[in-house]
Amino acid sequence: MKTNQIILASKPTGMPTINNFRFEEVTLPPIQKGEVLLKPLYFSVDPYLRHTMDKTGIPMTSIAIAMVEESHDANKFKKGDTVIGMLPWATHAVKEEDKLRKIETTDVPVSYYLGVLGMPGLTAYFGMTDICRPKPKETVVISGAAGAVGIVAGQIARIMGARVIGITGSDEKADLITHRFGYDEAINYKNVSNLDEAISKVCPNGIDCYFDNVGGDVSDTVIKHINFDARIAICGQIALYNEINLSTGIRILPQILTKSATVQGFMVNNYNQRFPEGLMQLSKWIREGRLKYTETVIDGFKHLPEAFIALFEGKNTGKMIVKTN
């Protein structure tokens, strides 16, 4: 069987471009015992994929939702089942069954398993509840607040009783997070003459928790306002992923020292043993109407490279997903 796949043609220098990708047609081998033939339905595109763009000549891969088209083990997966796993950017794929998980498609949109009930939602859940641990009436600041993780993290902080401030890159996103997702205040960092003054204005009592999705100049400025015993969760550094020559930035360690602050970087897979706990709680909040979500869905397999690049241009609200057909 023939499939079209998207290959990393060359390593990016700085920001990825369309020229770093190429399409090619290949023939898939017949499926063997313990394997299934899959037709991907939705692909997740995420900033962390930038770090995987080292080895050329192979397909890009990301988390995907797919339908089983052929299986040799009817006891595990049968034709028509919907599964999730890491898949190559291809119109069809052969995958080992033990690297896939069946998902139910009745209660929520299937694409939610790439977002609020997937890696972004779990990242927000554990970063906020395990690292930031906001107390009622504390001030929480979230950068990348209108992104896939930020939208969920802000709502969890609100559920925990905190006052929540979001930093975004557009007035439209600032309006969205305050009016739809419960943020108390929002700052469009691209539209203020002085971010330091803007943070002082909306955080007059300082910052108790910082959920950092972006790094760079935004985080340098936020950390200047942390309170004693502040907690900082380092979730992403998208502002730096495409930098060729990294600037030094400010020295944050004196602030960390004098404020007795805790800074912890984390990856969601650190918590893989606790995923059932996170999914149970996120699902409960969704059913109760306390947790809302949004997605940016791009139609068409051929648009995967464009959707990925758009992440670094801030063109997504919530989770960026590509629907293959």
LUMZA-23511 format. One record per residue (C-alpha): residue number from 1; residue in three letters; x, y, z. Coordinates in steps of 0.5 Angstrom, whole numbers, padded with zeros to 4 digits. Each point is the difference from the previous one (the first is absolute). Last residue first. Layout:
! LUMZA-23511
<seq->NUM&type->ALA&east->X&north->Y&up->Z>
...
END
This chain:
! LUMZA-23511
<seq->325&type->ASN&east->-0019&north->0030&up->0011>
<seq->324&type->THR&east->0007&north->0000&up->0004>
<seq->323&type->LYS&east->-0003&north->0005&up->0006>
<seq->322&type->VAL&east->0006&north->0004&up->0002>
<seq->321&type->ILE&east->0000&north->0002&up->0008>
<seq->320&type->MET&east->0003&north->0006&up->0003>
<seq->319&type->LYS&east->-0003&north->0000&up->0007>
<seq->318&type->GLY&east->-0002&north->0007&up->0003>
<seq->317&type->THR&east->0000&north->0006&up->-0004>
<seq->316&type->ASN&east->0005&north->-0001&up->-0006>
<seq->315&type->LYS&east->0003&north->0005&up->-0004>
<seq->314&type->GLY&east->0006&north->0002&up->0005>
<seq->313&type->GLU&east->0005&north->0000&up->-0005>
<seq->312&type->PHE&east->0004&north->-0005&up->0003>
<seq->311&type->LEU&east->-0006&north->-0005&up->-0001>
<seq->310&type->ALA&east->-0001&north->0002&up->-0007>
<seq->309&type->ILE&east->0006&north->-0004&up->-0002>
<seq->308&type->PHE&east->-0004&north->-0006&up->0002>
<seq->307&type->ALA&east->-0006&north->0001&up->-0003>
<seq->306&type->GLU&east->0004&north->0002&up->-0007>
<seq->305&type->PRO&east->0003&north->-0007&up->0001>
<seq->304&type->LEU&east->-0006&north->-0004&up->0001>
<seq->303&type->HIS&east->-0004&north->0004&up->-0006>
<seq->302&type->LYS&east->0001&north->-0006&up->-0004>
<seq->301&type->PHE&east->-0005&north->-0004&up->0004>
<seq->300&type->GLY&east->-0005&north->0004&up->-0001>
<seq->299&type->ASP&east->-0005&north->0004&up->0005>
<seq->298&type->ILE&east->0003&north->0005&up->0005>
<seq->297&type->VAL&east->-0003&north->-0001&up->0007>
<seq->296&type->THR&east->0001&north->0006&up->0005>
<seq->295&type->GLU&east->-0003&north->-0003&up->0007>
<seq->294&type->THR&east->-0004&north->0003&up->0006>
<seq->293&type->TYR&east->-0001&north->-0003&up->0007>
<seq->292&type->LYS&east->-0004&north->0001&up->0006>
<seq->291&type->LEU&east->0000&north->-0002&up->0007>
<seq->290&type->ARG&east->-0005&north->0001&up->0005>
<seq->289&type->GLY&east->-0006&north->-0003&up->-0004>
<seq->288&type->GLU&east->-0001&north->-0006&up->0005>
<seq->287&type->ARG&east->0002&north->-0005&up->-0006>
<seq->286&type->ILE&east->0006&north->0004&up->-0001>
<seq->285&type->TRP&east->0002&north->0000&up->0007>
<seq->284&type->LYS&east->-0001&north->-0007&up->0001>
<seq->283&type->SER&east->0004&north->-0002&up->-0007>
<seq->282&type->LEU&east->0006&north->0004&up->0003>
<seq->281&type->GLN&east->0000&north->-0003&up->0007>
<seq->280&type->MET&east->0000&north->-0007&up->-0003>
<seq->279&type->LEU&east->0005&north->0001&up->-0006>
<seq->278&type->GLY&east->0005&north->0003&up->0006>
<seq->277&type->GLU&east->-0001&north->-0006&up->0004>
<seq->276&type->PRO&east->0001&north->-0005&up->-0006>
<seq->275&type->PHE&east->0006&north->0004&up->-0002>
<seq->274&type->ARG&east->0003&north->-0002&up->0007>
<seq->273&type->GLN&east->0005&north->-0005&up->-0002>
<seq->272&type->ASN&east->0002&north->0005&up->-0006>
<seq->271&type->TYR&east->0002&north->0005&up->0004>
<seq->270&type->ASN&east->0007&north->0002&up->-0002>
<seq->269&type->ASN&east->-0003&north->-0001&up->-0007>
<seq->268&type->VAL&east->-0003&north->0007&up->0001>
<seq->267&type->MET&east->0007&north->0003&up->0000>
<seq->266&type->PHE&east->0002&north->0004&up->0005>
<seq->265&type->GLY&east->0004&north->0006&up->0002>
<seq->264&type->GLN&east->0000&north->0002&up->0007>
<seq->263&type->VAL&east->0002&north->0007&up->0003>
<seq->262&type->THR&east->-0002&north->0001&up->0008>
<seq->261&type->ALA&east->0001&north->0007&up->0003>
<seq->260&type->SER&east->0004&north->0002&up->0006>
<seq->259&type->LYS&east->-0002&north->0007&up->-0002>
<seq->258&type->THR&east->0008&north->0002&up->0001>
<seq->257&type->LEU&east->0002&north->-0006&up->-0003>
<seq->256&type->ILE&east->-0004&north->0000&up->-0006>
<seq->255&type->GLN&east->0000&north->0007&up->-0001>
<seq->254&type->PRO&east->0008&north->0000&up->0000>
<seq->253&type->LEU&east->-0001&north->-0006&up->-0005>
<seq->252&type->ILE&east->-0003&north->0004&up->-0006>
<seq->251&type->ARG&east->0006&north->0003&up->-0003>
<seq->250&type->ILE&east->-0003&north->0004&up->-0006>
<seq->249&type->GLY&east->0000&north->-0003&up->-0007>
<seq->248&type->THR&east->0006&north->-0003&up->-0003>
<seq->247&type->SER&east->-0002&north->0000&up->-0007>
<seq->246&type->LEU&east->0000&north->-0006&up->-0004>
<seq->245&type->ASN&east->0003&north->0000&up->-0007>
<seq->244&type->ILE&east->-0004&north->-0005&up->-0004>
<seq->243&type->GLU&east->-0007&north->0001&up->0003>
<seq->242&type->ASN&east->-0005&north->-0004&up->-0003>
<seq->241&type->TYR&east->-0002&north->-0004&up->0007>
<seq->240&type->LEU&east->0001&north->0007&up->0004>
<seq->239&type->ALA&east->-0007&north->0003&up->0000>
<seq->238&type->ILE&east->-0003&north->-0007&up->0001>
<seq->237&type->GLN&east->0003&north->-0001&up->0007>
<seq->236&type->GLY&east->-0005&north->-0005&up->0003>
<seq->235&type->CYS&east->-0002&north->-0003&up->0006>
<seq->234&type->ILE&east->0004&north->0003&up->0005>
<seq->233&type->ALA&east->-0004&north->0000&up->0007>
<seq->232&type->ILE&east->0001&north->0006&up->0004>
<seq->231&type->ARG&east->-0002&north->0000&up->0008>
<seq->230&type->ALA&east->0001&north->0006&up->0004>
<seq->229&type->ASP&east->0002&north->0000&up->0007>
<seq->228&type->PHE&east->0001&north->0007&up->0001>
<seq->227&type->ASN&east->-0003&north->0004&up->-0006>
<seq->226&type->ILE&east->0002&north->0000&up->-0007>
<seq->225&type->HIS&east->0000&north->0007&up->-0004>
<seq->224&type->LYS&east->0007&north->0000&up->-0004>
<seq->223&type->ILE&east->-0002&north->-0007&up->-0002>
<seq->222&type->VAL&east->-0005&north->0002&up->-0005>
<seq->221&type->THR&east->0005&north->0005&up->-0003>
<seq->220&type->ASP&east->0005&north->-0006&up->-0002>
<seq->219&type->SER&east->-0006&north->-0004&up->-0001>
<seq->218&type->VAL&east->-0003&north->0004&up->-0006>
<seq->217&type->ASP&east->0007&north->0002&up->-0003>
<seq->216&type->GLY&east->0002&north->-0008&up->-0001>
<seq->215&type->GLY&east->-0005&north->-0005&up->0003>
<seq->214&type->VAL&east->-0006&north->-0003&up->-0004>
<seq->213&type->ASN&east->-0004&north->-0004&up->0004>
<seq->212&type->ASP&east->0001&north->0002&up->0007>
<seq->211&type->PHE&east->-0005&north->-0001&up->0006>
<seq->210&type->TYR&east->0002&north->0005&up->0005>
<seq->209&type->CYS&east->-0003&north->0000&up->0007>
<seq->208&type->ASP&east->0000&north->0005&up->0006>
<seq->207&type->ILE&east->0001&north->0006&up->-0004>
<seq->206&type->GLY&east->0000&north->0007&up->0003>
<seq->205&type->ASN&east->-0005&north->0004&up->0004>
<seq->204&type->PRO&east->-0002&north->0005&up->-0006>
<seq->203&type->CYS&east->0000&north->-0005&up->-0005>
<seq->202&type->VAL&east->-0004&north->0003&up->-0005>
<seq->201&type->LYS&east->0003&north->0007&up->0000>
<seq->200&type->SER&east->0007&north->-0003&up->0001>
<seq->199&type->ILE&east->0000&north->-0005&up->-0005>
<seq->198&type->ALA&east->-0002&north->0006&up->-0005>
<seq->197&type->GLU&east->0006&north->0004&up->0003>
<seq->196&type->ASP&east->0005&north->-0006&up->-0002>
<seq->195&type->LEU&east->-0003&north->-0001&up->-0007>
<seq->194&type->ASN&east->0001&north->0007&up->-0002>
<seq->193&type->SER&east->-0003&north->0003&up->-0006>
<seq->192&type->VAL&east->-0005&north->-0005&up->0000>
<seq->191&type->ASN&east->-0003&north->-0003&up->-0007>
<seq->190&type->LYS&east->0004&north->-0006&up->-0001>
<seq->189&type->TYR&east->0000&north->-0003&up->0007>
<seq->188&type->ASN&east->-0008&north->0000&up->0000>
<seq->187&type->ILE&east->-0001&north->0000&up->0007>
<seq->186&type->ALA&east->-0006&north->-0004&up->0003>
<seq->185&type->GLU&east->-0004&north->0001&up->0007>
<seq->184&type->ASP&east->-0005&north->-0005&up->0004>
<seq->183&type->TYR&east->0000&north->-0006&up->-0005>
<seq->182&type->GLY&east->-0006&north->-0003&up->0000>
<seq->181&type->PHE&east->0000&north->-0004&up->-0007>
<seq->180&type->ARG&east->-0005&north->0003&up->-0004>
<seq->179&type->HIS&east->0000&north->0008&up->0001>
<seq->178&type->THR&east->0008&north->0000&up->0003>
<seq->177&type->ILE&east->0003&north->-0005&up->-0004>
<seq->176&type->LEU&east->-0003&north->0003&up->-0006>
<seq->175&type->ASP&east->0001&north->0007&up->0001>
<seq->174&type->ALA&east->0007&north->-0001&up->0000>
<seq->173&type->LYS&east->0000&north->-0005&up->-0006>
<seq->172&type->GLU&east->-0003&north->0006&up->-0004>
<seq->171&type->ASP&east->0005&north->0005&up->0003>
<seq->170&type->SER&east->0006&north->-0004&up->-0002>
<seq->169&type->GLY&east->0006&north->-0003&up->0002>
<seq->168&type->THR&east->-0002&north->-0003&up->0007>
<seq->167&type->ILE&east->0001&north->0001&up->0007>
<seq->166&type->GLY&east->-0005&north->-0003&up->0005>
<seq->165&type->ILE&east->-0002&north->0002&up->0007>
<seq->164&type->VAL&east->-0003&north->-0004&up->0005>
<seq->163&type->ARG&east->-0003&north->0001&up->0007>
<seq->162&type->ALA&east->0000&north->-0007&up->0004>
<seq->161&type->GLY&east->-0005&north->-0004&up->0002>
<seq->160&type->MET&east->0002&north->-0007&up->-0002>
<seq->159&type->ILE&east->-0005&north->0000&up->-0005>
<seq->158&type->ARG&east->0003&north->0007&up->-0003>
<seq->157&type->ALA&east->0007&north->-0003&up->0000>
<seq->156&type->ILE&east->-0004&north->-0006&up->-0004>
<seq->155&type->GLN&east->-0003&north->0005&up->-0005>
<seq->154&type->GLY&east->0007&north->0003&up->-0001>
<seq->153&type->ALA&east->0004&north->-0007&up->-0001>
<seq->152&type->VAL&east->-0005&north->-0002&up->-0005>
<seq->151&type->ILE&east->0000&north->0006&up->-0005>
<seq->150&type->GLY&east->0008&north->0000&up->0001>
<seq->149&type->VAL&east->0001&north->-0007&up->-0002>
<seq->148&type->ALA&east->-0003&north->0001&up->-0007>
<seq->147&type->GLY&east->0002&north->0007&up->-0001>
<seq->146&type->ALA&east->-0004&north->0006&up->0002>
<seq->145&type->ALA&east->0004&north->0002&up->0007>
<seq->144&type->GLY&east->0007&north->-0001&up->-0004>
<seq->143&type->SER&east->0002&north->0003&up->0007>
<seq->142&type->ILE&east->-0004&north->-0002&up->0006>
<seq->141&type->VAL&east->0000&north->0005&up->0006>
<seq->140&type->VAL&east->-0003&north->-0003&up->0007>
<seq->139&type->THR&east->-0001&north->0005&up->0005>
<seq->138&type->GLU&east->-0003&north->-0003&up->0007>
<seq->137&type->LYS&east->-0007&north->0001&up->0002>
<seq->136&type->PRO&east->-0001&north->-0008&up->0002>
<seq->135&type->LYS&east->0007&north->-0004&up->0000>
<seq->134&type->PRO&east->0004&north->-0001&up->-0006>
<seq->133&type->ARG&east->0003&north->-0007&up->-0001>
<seq->132&type->CYS&east->0005&north->0002&up->-0005>
<seq->131&type->ILE&east->0004&north->-0006&up->-0001>
<seq->130&type->ASP&east->-0005&north->-0006&up->0001>
<seq->129&type->THR&east->-0007&north->0003&up->-0001>
<seq->128&type->MET&east->0002&north->0005&up->-0005>
<seq->127&type->GLY&east->0006&north->-0004&up->-0004>
<seq->126&type->PHE&east->-0004&north->-0006&up->0001>
<seq->125&type->TYR&east->-0007&north->0002&up->-0003>
<seq->124&type->ALA&east->0003&north->0005&up->-0005>
<seq->123&type->THR&east->0005&north->-0006&up->-0003>
<seq->122&type->LEU&east->-0006&north->-0005&up->0000>
<seq->121&type->GLY&east->-0004&north->0005&up->-0004>
<seq->120&type->PRO&east->0005&north->0001&up->-0005>
<seq->119&type->MET&east->0002&north->-0007&up->-0001>
<seq->118&type->GLY&east->-0007&north->-0003&up->-0001>
<seq->117&type->LEU&east->-0007&north->0001&up->0003>
<seq->116&type->VAL&east->0000&north->0008&up->-0001>
<seq->115&type->GLY&east->0004&north->-0001&up->-0006>
<seq->114&type->LEU&east->0001&north->-0006&up->-0005>
<seq->113&type->TYR&east->-0005&north->-0004&up->0004>
<seq->112&type->TYR&east->-0005&north->0006&up->-0001>
<seq->111&type->SER&east->0001&north->-0002&up->-0008>
<seq->110&type->VAL&east->-0005&north->-0006&up->0001>
<seq->109&type->PRO&east->-0006&north->0005&up->0002>
<seq->108&type->VAL&east->-0002&north->-0002&up->0007>
<seq->107&type->ASP&east->-0005&north->-0005&up->0003>
<seq->106&type->THR&east->-0001&north->-0005&up->-0005>
<seq->105&type->THR&east->0007&north->-0001&up->-0004>
<seq->104&type->GLU&east->0004&north->-0005&up->0005>
<seq->103&type->ILE&east->0007&north->-0001&up->-0001>
<seq->102&type->LYS&east->0004&north->-0006&up->-0001>
<seq->101&type->ARG&east->0008&north->0001&up->0002>
<seq->100&type->LEU&east->0006&north->-0002&up->-0005>
<seq->99&type->LYS&east->0007&north->-0002&up->0001>
<seq->98&type->ASP&east->-0002&north->-0007&up->0001>
<seq->97&type->GLU&east->-0004&north->-0001&up->-0006>
<seq->96&type->GLU&east->0007&north->0001&up->-0004>
<seq->95&type->LYS&east->-0001&north->0005&up->-0006>
<seq->94&type->VAL&east->-0001&north->0000&up->-0007>
<seq->93&type->ALA&east->-0002&north->0007&up->-0003>
<seq->92&type->HIS&east->-0005&north->0004&up->-0005>
<seq->91&type->THR&east->0000&north->0007&up->-0003>
<seq->90&type->ALA&east->0007&north->0001&up->0003>
<seq->89&type->TRP&east->0003&north->0005&up->0006>
<seq->88&type->PRO&east->0002&north->-0006&up->0004>
<seq->87&type->LEU&east->-0004&north->-0002&up->0006>
<seq->86&type->MET&east->0001&north->0001&up->0007>
<seq->85&type->GLY&east->-0006&north->-0003&up->0003>
<seq->84&type->ILE&east->-0008&north->0000&up->0001>
<seq->83&type->VAL&east->-0005&north->-0005&up->-0002>
<seq->82&type->THR&east->-0007&north->0000&up->-0003>
<seq->81&type->ASP&east->-0003&north->-0007&up->-0002>
<seq->80&type->GLY&east->-0003&north->-0001&up->-0007>
<seq->79&type->LYS&east->0004&north->-0007&up->-0001>
<seq->78&type->LYS&east->0001&north->-0003&up->0006>
<seq->77&type->PHE&east->0005&north->0001&up->0006>
<seq->76&type->LYS&east->0002&north->-0005&up->0005>
<seq->75&type->ASN&east->-0004&north->-0006&up->0000>
<seq->74&type->ALA&east->0000&north->0001&up->-0008>
<seq->73&type->ASP&east->0008&north->-0001&up->-0001>
<seq->72&type->HIS&east->0002&north->0000&up->-0007>
<seq->71&type->SER&east->-0003&north->0007&up->-0001>
<seq->70&type->GLU&east->-0002&north->0004&up->-0006>
<seq->69&type->GLU&east->-0003&north->0007&up->-0001>
<seq->68&type->VAL&east->0001&north->0002&up->0007>
<seq->67&type->MET&east->-0002&north->0008&up->0001>
<seq->66&type->ALA&east->0005&north->0005&up->0002>
<seq->65&type->ILE&east->0001&north->0005&up->0005>
<seq->64&type->ALA&east->0007&north->0003&up->0000>
<seq->63&type->ILE&east->0006&north->0002&up->0004>
<seq->62&type->SER&east->0006&north->0002&up->-0004>
<seq->61&type->THR&east->0005&north->-0002&up->-0005>
<seq->60&type->MET&east->0004&north->0003&up->-0006>
<seq->59&type->PRO&east->0002&north->-0005&up->-0005>
<seq->58&type->ILE&east->0007&north->-0002&up->-0001>
<seq->57&type->GLY&east->0005&north->0003&up->-0005>
<seq->56&type->THR&east->0003&north->0005&up->0005>
<seq->55&type->LYS&east->0002&north->-0001&up->0007>
<seq->54&type->ASP&east->0000&north->0006&up->0004>
<seq->53&type->MET&east->-0007&north->0003&up->0001>
<seq->52&type->THR&east->-0002&north->-0003&up->0006>
<seq->51&type->HIS&east->0001&north->0006&up->0004>
<seq->50&type->ARG&east->-0005&north->0004&up->-0004>
<seq->49&type->LEU&east->-0005&north->-0005&up->0002>
<seq->48&type->TYR&east->-0001&north->0003&up->0007>
<seq->47&type->PRO&east->-0004&north->0005&up->-0003>
<seq->46&type->ASP&east->-0006&north->-0004&up->-0002>
<seq->45&type->VAL&east->-0004&north->-0003&up->-0006>
<seq->44&type->SER&east->-0005&north->-0005&up->0002>
<seq->43&type->PHE&east->-0003&north->-0004&up->-0006>
<seq->42&type->TYR&east->-0007&north->-0002&up->-0001>
<seq->41&type->LEU&east->-0003&north->-0006&up->-0004>
<seq->40&type->PRO&east->0006&north->-0005&up->-0001>
<seq->39&type->LYS&east->-0002&north->-0006&up->-0004>
<seq->38&type->LEU&east->0003&north->-0006&up->0003>
<seq->37&type->LEU&east->0003&north->-0007&up->-0002>
<seq->36&type->VAL&east->0001&north->-0004&up->0007>
<seq->35&type->GLU&east->0006&north->-0004&up->0002>
<seq->34&type->GLY&east->0000&north->-0006&up->0005>
<seq->33&type->LYS&east->0001&north->-0005&up->-0005>
<seq->32&type->GLN&east->0003&north->0003&up->-0006>
<seq->31&type->ILE&east->-0003&north->0006&up->-0005>
<seq->30&type->PRO&east->0002&north->0000&up->-0007>
<seq->29&type->PRO&east->0005&north->0005&up->-0002>
<seq->28&type->LEU&east->-0002&north->0007&up->-0001>
<seq->27&type->THR&east->0002&north->0003&up->-0007>
<seq->26&type->VAL&east->0003&north->0007&up->0000>
<seq->25&type->GLU&east->-0002&north->0006&up->-0003>
<seq->24&type->GLU&east->0004&north->0007&up->0001>
<seq->23&type->PHE&east->-0002&north->0006&up->0003>
<seq->22&type->ARG&east->0006&north->0005&up->0002>
<seq->21&type->PHE&east->0001&north->0005&up->0006>
<seq->20&type->ASN&east->0005&north->0005&up->0002>
<seq->19&type->ASN&east->-0002&north->0004&up->-0006>
<seq->18&type->ILE&east->-0006&north->0002&up->0004>
<seq->17&type->THR&east->0004&north->0004&up->0005>
<seq->16&type->PRO&east->0002&north->-0002&up->0007>
<seq->15&type->MET&east->0002&north->0006&up->0004>
<seq->14&type->GLY&east->0008&north->0000&up->0001>
<seq->13&type->THR&east->0004&north->-0004&up->-0004>
<seq->12&type->PRO&east->-0005&north->-0006&up->-0002>
<seq->11&type->LYS&east->0003&north->-0007&up->-0001>
<seq->10&type->SER&east->-0001&north->-0002&up->-0007>
<seq->9&type->ALA&east->-0005&north->-0005&up->-0004>
<seq->8&type->LEU&east->-0004&north->-0002&up->0006>
<seq->7&type->ILE&east->-0005&north->-0004&up->-0003>
<seq->6&type->ILE&east->-0008&north->0000&up->-0001>
<seq->5&type->GLN&east->-0003&north->-0007&up->-0002>
<seq->4&type->ASN&east->-0004&north->-0002&up->-0005>
<seq->3&type->THR&east->-0002&north->-0007&up->0000>
<seq->2&type->LYS&east->0000&north->-0006&up->-0005>
<seq->1&type->MET&east->-0003&north->-0007&up->0002>
END
